[in-house]
Amino acid sequence: MLHILFMVAKAVFFALPGVVAFLIAATALAVFYMDELQTKLKDQRRIRWIVAITLLLIGVGAFAADAVQKTQERTERETAVKDTSEKVASATSASVTRTVTELYSKMISDQKDQIAKLQNQLASQGKDVSAIKGSDIVTGKKPIKVEVTNPGPANQPPPQPLLSGIRIASQKQVASDNSNFPYALEVVVQTNVDISPVKLAILCDGPIGEGHAGLEGGGAYTMIREGLAQGNGNIFIVQWETPTWTPQRSMVVRLLSKTAIHVMGLSRNVL
């Protein structure tokens, strides 16, 4: 019941501006009957006060109702603007977040692909010890054919073994730059055919400390591997994919050791 009365009073309160407008219109019509009204109400002082106070209260109420309505309209307008701004900001933030997330995911995916490619390249270009370990030279599946002759007098150079397509052009002692291996042997190997990929095993008559090989003039090598054969320190192995070894370019092999050594044979039978 109280709720209904409150709603009715609220409706009447907000209707006061309309009532005032109606009274103003009625007063304009009453002007035509002003003389008659004055004559009738001349001795009705109480009625005149009641009418005056009622009109005054209606006017004040209408002013208050108009102010309240304007305040409510302003509040509702500000609330609507705020809600709209929040919705727009939320939608914009979600769109920006989604775009940034997609770009970041794509960047991470591209970086992972690049890292995978680099890892594959490093794995293919790194030194593959397992290839040397499983080579025929180490396992003995296909022994190297070595031609050995009894050494002659000390002043005669050791015999040079021959291999189809490959020959030792020269071998000589040179200065070593490694104090751990004071002896250095420089071997020049030549081919009469183009060879690619290059695979070569060098057999010496003594232990090899370390070795390096490459074509005269240098260059860029791919998938190069070089080192001692596992289980046999007298064999040095070198191999690469490119460049091609041609008759126009000799291979220079530098072998370091603790004692003087000589090359006894060559083999291309390397896995």
C-alpha positions in Angstrom: 0.0 0.0 0.0 2.8 2.4 1.0 4.6 1.6 -2.2 1.5 2.4 -4.3 1.0 5.7 -2.4 4.7 6.5 -3.0 4.4 5.9 -6.7 1.3 8.0 -6.9 2.9 10.9 -5.1 6.0 10.6 -7.3 3.8 10.7 -10.4 1.9 13.8 -9.1 5.2 15.5 -8.2 6.6 15.1 -11.6 3.3 16.2 -13.2 3.4 19.6 -11.4 5.1 21.4 -14.3 2.2 20.3 -16.5 -0.3 21.4 -13.9 1.3 24.8 -13.7 1.1 25.1 -17.5 -2.6 24.2 -17.3 -3.2 26.8 -14.6 -1.5 29.4 -16.6 -3.7 28.7 -19.5 -6.8 28.7 -17.2 -5.7 32.0 -15.7 -5.5 33.5 -19.2 -9.2 32.4 -19.8 -10.2 33.8 -16.4 -9.1 37.2 -17.5 -12.3 37.5 -19.4 -14.3 36.9 -16.2 -12.0 38.9 -13.8 -14.8 41.4 -12.9 -17.3 38.7 -12.0 -14.7 36.8 -9.9 -13.7 39.9 -8.0 -17.3 40.7 -7.2 -18.0 37.2 -6.0 -14.8 36.9 -4.0 -14.8 40.4 -2.6 -16.0 39.2 0.8 -14.3 35.7 0.7 -10.9 36.6 2.2 -10.3 33.0 3.3 -10.9 31.5 -0.1 -8.6 34.1 -1.7 -5.8 33.1 0.8 -6.4 29.4 0.2 -6.2 29.9 -3.6 -3.1 32.1 -3.3 -1.3 29.6 -1.0 -2.3 26.6 -3.3 -1.0 28.4 -6.4 2.2 29.3 -4.6 2.8 25.7 -3.5 2.0 24.4 -6.9 4.5 26.9 -8.4 7.2 25.9 -5.9 6.5 22.3 -6.5 6.6 22.7 -10.2 10.0 24.5 -9.9 11.4 21.7 -7.7 10.0 19.0 -10.0 11.6 20.6 -13.0 14.9 20.8 -11.2 14.8 17.2 -10.1 13.8 16.1 -13.7 16.7 18.0 -15.2 19.1 16.5 -12.6 17.8 13.0 -13.3 18.1 13.5 -17.1 21.7 14.8 -16.7 22.6 11.8 -14.5 21.0 9.4 -16.9 22.8 11.1 -19.8 26.2 10.9 -18.0 25.6 7.3 -17.0 24.7 6.4 -20.6 27.9 8.2 -21.9 30.0 6.4 -19.3 28.5 3.0 -20.1 29.1 3.6 -23.8 32.7 4.7 -23.2 33.3 1.6 -21.1 31.9 -0.7 -23.7 33.8 1.0 -26.5 37.1 0.8 -24.4 36.5 -2.8 -23.6 35.8 -3.7 -27.2 38.9 -1.7 -28.4 41.1 -3.4 -25.7 39.9 -6.8 -26.6 40.6 -6.1 -30.3 44.1 -4.8 -29.6 44.8 -7.7 -27.3 43.7 -10.2 -29.9 45.8 -8.5 -32.6 48.9 -8.3 -30.5 48.4 -12.0 -29.4 48.1 -13.1 -33.0 51.2 -11.1 -34.1 53.2 -12.4 -31.1 52.2 -16.0 -31.8 53.2 -15.7 -35.5 56.6 -14.2 -34.4 57.2 -17.0 -32.0 56.3 -19.6 -34.6 58.6 -18.0 -37.2 61.5 -17.9 -34.6 60.9 -21.6 -33.8 61.1 -22.4 -37.5 64.3 -20.5 -37.9 65.8 -22.1 -34.8 64.9 -25.6 -36.1 66.5 -24.8 -39.5 69.7 -23.5 -37.8 69.9 -26.6 -35.6 69.5 -28.8 -38.6 72.3 -26.9 -40.4 74.6 -27.1 -37.4 73.9 -30.8 -37.0 74.7 -31.5 -40.6 77.9 -29.3 -40.6 79.2 -30.4 -37.2 81.9 -33.0 -36.8 80.3 -36.4 -36.8 82.4 -38.6 -34.6 80.0 -41.5 -35.0 80.7 -41.6 -38.8 84.4 -42.0 -38.1 83.8 -44.6 -35.4 81.7 -46.8 -37.8 84.0 -46.4 -40.8 85.3 -49.4 -42.5 88.8 -48.4 -41.6 88.1 -48.6 -37.9 85.8 -51.7 -37.9 88.2 -53.6 -40.3 85.3 -54.6 -42.7 87.3 -53.3 -45.7 91.0 -53.0 -44.8 93.0 -50.4 -46.5 95.3 -51.7 -49.3 98.7 -50.4 -48.4 101.8 -50.9 -50.4 104.9 -51.1 -48.1 108.5 -51.7 -49.1 111.5 -52.2 -47.0 113.1 -48.9 -46.2 116.3 -48.2 -48.2 119.2 -46.1 -47.0 118.6 -43.2 -44.7 119.3 -40.7 -47.5 116.5 -42.1 -49.7 113.0 -40.7 -49.4 110.2 -43.3 -48.5 108.3 -44.8 -51.4 105.2 -43.0 -52.5 102.1 -45.3 -52.5 99.8 -45.1 -55.5 96.0 -45.1 -55.5 93.7 -45.0 -58.5 92.9 -41.3 -59.2 95.0 -40.1 -56.2 98.8 -39.8 -55.7 101.1 -38.2 -53.2 102.9 -35.4 -55.0 105.2 -34.7 -52.1 105.8 -34.9 -48.4 108.3 -33.0 -46.3 109.1 -32.0 -42.8 108.1 -28.4 -42.0 108.3 -26.2 -38.9 105.7 -27.0 -36.2 103.7 -24.3 -34.4 102.6 -26.6 -31.6 105.1 -27.3 -28.8 103.1 -30.5 -27.8 103.8 -31.9 -31.3 107.2 -30.6 -32.4 107.2 -32.6 -35.7 105.2 -31.4 -38.7 104.8 -33.2 -42.0 103.3 -31.4 -45.0 101.8 -33.8 -47.6 100.6 -32.7 -51.0 98.0 -35.0 -52.6 96.8 -34.7 -56.2 94.0 -36.2 -58.1 93.6 -36.8 -61.9 89.7 -36.8 -61.7 87.1 -34.6 -60.1 86.1 -35.9 -56.7 82.9 -34.8 -54.8 82.2 -35.4 -52.0 85.8 -35.7 -50.8 86.7 -38.6 -48.5 90.3 -39.6 -47.8 92.1 -41.6 -45.1 95.9 -41.2 -44.7 97.9 -44.0 -43.1 101.3 -43.1 -41.4 104.1 -45.2 -40.0 103.7 -43.6 -36.5 101.2 -42.0 -34.2 99.6 -38.7 -35.4 98.9 -36.0 -32.8 96.6 -33.9 -34.9 96.0 -32.9 -38.5 94.4 -30.4 -40.8 93.6 -30.6 -44.6 92.3 -28.4 -47.3 92.7 -27.4 -50.9 95.4 -25.0 -52.1 94.1 -21.5 -52.0 91.6 -22.2 -49.2 87.9 -21.6 -49.6 84.5 -22.3 -48.0 83.8 -25.9 -47.0 80.5 -27.6 -46.1 80.1 -30.6 -43.8 83.8 -30.8 -43.2 85.0 -33.5 -40.9 88.6 -34.3 -40.0 90.3 -36.2 -37.2 92.0 -39.4 -36.1 90.4 -42.8 -36.7 89.0 -44.2 -33.4 91.3 -47.0 -32.2 94.1 -46.3 -34.7 96.2 -43.2 -34.1 98.2 -43.8 -37.3 95.2 -42.9 -39.5 94.0 -39.4 -40.3 90.6 -39.0 -41.9 89.3 -35.9 -43.8 86.1 -35.4 -45.7 83.8 -32.6 -47.0 80.8 -32.2 -49.3 82.0 -29.1 -51.2 84.1 -27.8 -52.9 84.9 -30.4 -55.6 88.5 -31.6 -55.5 89.8 -31.2 -59.1 93.2 -31.9 -60.8 93.8 -28.2 -60.9 93.9 -27.9 -57.1 96.1 -30.0 -54.8 95.1 -31.0 -51.3 97.6 -30.0 -48.6 97.6 -32.1 -45.5 99.5 -31.0 -42.4 100.2 -33.7 -39.8 101.6 -32.9 -36.3 103.3 -35.6 -34.2 105.6 -36.2 -31.3 108.0 -38.1 -33.5 109.0 -38.0 -37.1 106.4 -39.8 -39.3 105.9 -40.5 -43.0 102.8 -41.3 -45.1 102.6 -45.0 -46.0 99.3 -45.1 -47.9 96.0 -43.5 -48.9 92.4 -44.7 -49.1 89.1 -43.2 -50.3 87.1 -46.0 -48.7 85.7 -43.9 -45.8 82.1 -44.0 -44.7 
